[in-house]
Amino acid sequence: TAPLRIQGGGTRDVGTPQKGEVLSSAAISGIVDYEPGVLTLVVKAGTPLSEVSATLAKEGQRLAFEPADWRALLGTSGDPPVGGMVAANISGPRRVAVGACRDFLLGVRFVDGRGRILKNGGRVMKNVTGYDLVKLMAGSWGSLGVLTEASFKVLAKPATEVTLVKSGLSAADGVTALTAALGTPFDVTGAAWINGDARVRIEGLPGSVAYRRDALAKTLGAGWEAVANDASAALWQEVRDVTPFTTREGAVWRVSVKPTDGPKLLAALGEEKNALLDWGGGLVWLCLPETAEASTRLRMAIAPLGGHATLIRGSEALRAEVPVFQPEPAPVAAITAAIRREFDPNAIFNPGIMG
């Protein structure tokens, strides 16, 4: 049986380079059901995210996990669809407060490698479904099946947002400040360090935001500047889409570590000037030389920290040479392989994309 390359909008060329005929889900498009009153959305997998966002915005709602747009970073075009977002579990800076894409998925419908049409989950926030295939599909990168439909919990868009910014901080000092902010009771929904700036976001009703802004600034100390609404949103779009690396040459890596270990990783690598920290330091974006040596050096640096690294942007040659995703320990790899055999016994869908 010939392999197939599963593709939605073709905007996220991530993973080990694939061979085979393209199977596109782009034509499986459209909003199936949207009930603003109960905060649920059912949408076909090929539906552009721009269409989903516009529909939700009319009702003052949004996908709260802030899905990233990597087109500029990866040099791709087109319109990212819902299916690709789910397959890659794409989530942005707000994940530190509300969770990831997978946490807002209520149900999925997909076709597996045996040709079975499988449905799991539902269209409401409370359902009993047995095995949680919903979570399994999120982050599977098309290796288990072809997603055709997904249902989500959506949330109201806050009336106001404010970001506190302090410049001229090292990564270590920045993470110390971000950790302090996240430890307060002021509902921080973003905590990042970028280009020497520490950024802390709060959202909600105007009166609540004003109170929390002042209380948080007092807690953090002097030197913090408040930026509101559209200007604040622009700061987080920059973090979300990893904008500083879009014009910079090199391989782009996404590394997950314990937040307080973010500065330790940068110190070990000597790459503070080529880094962006999100989620209070728990997510580290790095722009490194596009070589196998740099990949090995990175994985050796994260090994004692217990983290994992994913190559998000790299040439086909590099992605064919080095592990794109973090190599799994043997027991975990055995479980992963067994799951893939169950859903795709003939290895039809994106074989080897995750190593």
Secondary structure as the mmCIF struct_conf table of DSSP 4:
data_model
#
loop_
_struct_conf.conf_type_id
_struct_conf.id
_struct_conf.beg_label_comp_id
_struct_conf.beg_label_asym_id
_struct_conf.beg_label_seq_id
_struct_conf.end_label_comp_id
_struct_conf.end_label_asym_id
_struct_conf.end_label_seq_id
STRN STRN1 LEU A 4 GLN A 7
BEND BEND1 GLY A 8 GLY A 10
BEND BEND2 GLY A 15 THR A 16
BEND BEND3 GLY A 20 GLY A 20
STRN STRN2 GLU A 21 SER A 24
TURN_TY1_P TURN_TY1_P1 ALA A 26 ALA A 27
BEND BEND4 ILE A 28 ILE A 28
STRN STRN3 ILE A 31 GLU A 35
HELX_RH_3T_P HELX_RH_3T_P1 PRO A 36 VAL A 38
TURN_TY1_P TURN_TY1_P2 LEU A 39 LEU A 39
STRN STRN4 THR A 40 LYS A 44
TURN_TY1_P TURN_TY1_P3 ALA A 45 GLY A 46
STRN STRN5 PRO A 48 PRO A 48
HELX_RH_AL_P HELX_RH_AL_P1 LEU A 49 LYS A 58
TURN_TY1_P TURN_TY1_P4 GLU A 59 GLY A 60
STRN STRN6 GLN A 61 ARG A 62
TURN_TY1_P TURN_TY1_P5 ALA A 64 PHE A 65
HELX_RH_AL_P HELX_RH_AL_P2 ARG A 71 LEU A 74
TURN_TY1_P TURN_TY1_P6 GLY A 75 GLY A 75
BEND BEND5 GLY A 78 GLY A 78
STRN STRN7 PRO A 81 PRO A 81
HELX_RH_AL_P HELX_RH_AL_P3 VAL A 82 ALA A 87
TURN_TY1_P TURN_TY1_P7 ALA A 88 ASN A 89
TURN_TY1_P TURN_TY1_P8 PRO A 93 ARG A 94
HELX_RH_AL_P HELX_RH_AL_P4 ARG A 95 VAL A 98
HELX_RH_AL_P HELX_RH_AL_P5 CYS A 101 PHE A 104
STRN STRN8 LEU A 105 ASP A 112
TURN_TY1_P TURN_TY1_P9 GLY A 113 ARG A 114
BEND BEND6 GLY A 115 GLY A 115
STRN STRN9 ILE A 117 GLY A 121
BEND BEND7 ARG A 123 MET A 125
BEND BEND8 GLY A 130 TYR A 131
HELX_RH_AL_P HELX_RH_AL_P6 LEU A 133 MET A 137
TURN_TY1_P TURN_TY1_P10 ALA A 138 GLY A 139
TURN_TY1_P TURN_TY1_P11 TRP A 141 GLY A 142
BEND BEND9 SER A 143 LEU A 144
STRN STRN10 GLY A 145 LYS A 153
STRN STRN11 LEU A 155 ALA A 156
HELX_LH_PP_P HELX_LH_PP_P1 LYS A 157 PRO A 158
BEND BEND10 ALA A 159 ALA A 159
STRN STRN12 THR A 160 LYS A 166
BEND BEND11 GLY A 168 GLY A 168
HELX_RH_AL_P HELX_RH_AL_P7 ALA A 171 LEU A 182
TURN_TY1_P TURN_TY1_P12 GLY A 183 GLY A 183
BEND BEND12 THR A 184 PHE A 186
STRN STRN13 VAL A 188 ILE A 194
TURN_TY1_P TURN_TY1_P13 ASN A 195 GLY A 196
STRN STRN14 ASP A 197 GLY A 204
BEND BEND13 LEU A 205 LEU A 205
HELX_RH_AL_P HELX_RH_AL_P8 PRO A 206 LEU A 220
BEND BEND14 ALA A 222 ALA A 222
STRN STRN15 GLU A 225 ALA A 228
HELX_RH_AL_P HELX_RH_AL_P9 ASN A 229 ARG A 240
TURN_TY1_P TURN_TY1_P14 ASP A 241 VAL A 242
HELX_RH_3T_P HELX_RH_3T_P2 THR A 243 PHE A 245
TURN_TY1_P TURN_TY1_P15 THR A 246 THR A 247
BEND BEND15 ARG A 248 ARG A 248
BEND BEND16 GLY A 250 GLY A 250
STRN STRN16 ALA A 251 SER A 256
HELX_RH_3T_P HELX_RH_3T_P3 PRO A 259 ASP A 261
HELX_RH_AL_P HELX_RH_AL_P10 GLY A 262 LEU A 269
TURN_TY1_P TURN_TY1_P16 GLY A 270 GLY A 270
HELX_RH_3T_P HELX_RH_3T_P4 GLU A 272 ASN A 274
STRN STRN17 ALA A 275 ASP A 278
HELX_RH_3T_P HELX_RH_3T_P5 TRP A 279 GLY A 281
TURN_TY1_P TURN_TY1_P17 GLY A 282 GLY A 282
STRN STRN18 LEU A 283 LEU A 288
BEND BEND17 GLU A 290 THR A 291
HELX_RH_AL_P HELX_RH_AL_P11 ALA A 292 ILE A 302
HELX_RH_3T_P HELX_RH_3T_P6 ALA A 303 LEU A 305
TURN_TY1_P TURN_TY1_P18 GLY A 306 GLY A 306
STRN STRN19 HIS A 308 ARG A 313
HELX_RH_AL_P HELX_RH_AL_P12 GLU A 316 GLU A 321
BEND BEND18 VAL A 322 VAL A 322
BEND BEND19 VAL A 324 PHE A 325
HELX_LH_PP_P HELX_LH_PP_P2 GLN A 326 PRO A 329
HELX_RH_AL_P HELX_RH_AL_P13 ALA A 330 PHE A 343
TURN_TY1_P TURN_TY1_P19 PRO A 345 ASN A 346
STRN STRN20 PHE A 349 PHE A 349
BEND BEND20 ASN A 350 ASN A 350
TURN_TY1_P TURN_TY1_P20 PRO A 351 MET A 354
#
